[in-house]
Amino acid sequence: MNIRELRTLLRQKRRALTPSQQRVAATSLLEHVSQQPWFVTGRRFAFFIASDGEIDPGPLLSLALAAGKRCFLPVLHPLRLNRLHFARYTPDTPLSPNRFGIPEPPLKRNVLAPAWSLDAIFMPLVGFDRQGHRLGMGGGFYDRTLAFTRHWPRAVPRLVGLAHHVQEVASLPAQPWDIPLHAIATDRGVISCAAHRYRPSTACSEEDPCGKPVSSPP
């Protein structure tokens, strides 16, 4: 099975979950993640709005807001291809659909957080393995946005993929530009990953969509 076929199969699996199963999964995800020490002590988190059958981090987002944590949502960069901003989100923040139909906060007059300033980034995915390899939708948004992690490893936020347990596969191929995960959180628990190893800086190319920051983060 090639990557395109695998992506189609895993998307079908998560879309096949009933609304009741989705609600149970979201509640289980909340219970597992909320007990993690890094979530309890962290203050700044990036979430996402679930779509296409993705596990819903909404209950976890609500808990974080109630606990006084600063929460952010990804926003498509209007100028740089396939890159993300992280905009501050509160219960009063208006959301509008982007070109993929996914709600996001407005960029104008909103607080933006660079990725390196966040304690953790919760990331959607299509498939995962226990080494920390992540199969996304193929756009490379997170890989490009987080490419700086190869150059500034001490500024890396905790990268946590969120998924239903049915999205797990035995092994995924890793590309040189893939950014591995620290952990995957599912409706069955939190998995610590072994693949989060930082490689030496390499030159950017069309195949490697890197985007290191202009200066070193503080």
Secondary structure, 3 states (H helix, E strand, C coil): CCHHHHHHHHHHHHHCCCHHHHHHHHHHHHHHHHCCHHHHHCCEEECCCCCCCCCCCHHHHHHHHHCCCEEEEEEECCCCCCCEEEEEECCCCCCEECCCCCEECCCCCCCECCHHHCCEEEEECCEECCCCCEECCCCCHHHHHCHHHHCCHHHCCEEEEECCHHHECCCCCCCCCCCCCCEEEECCEEEECCCCCCCCCCCCCCCCCCCCCCCCCC
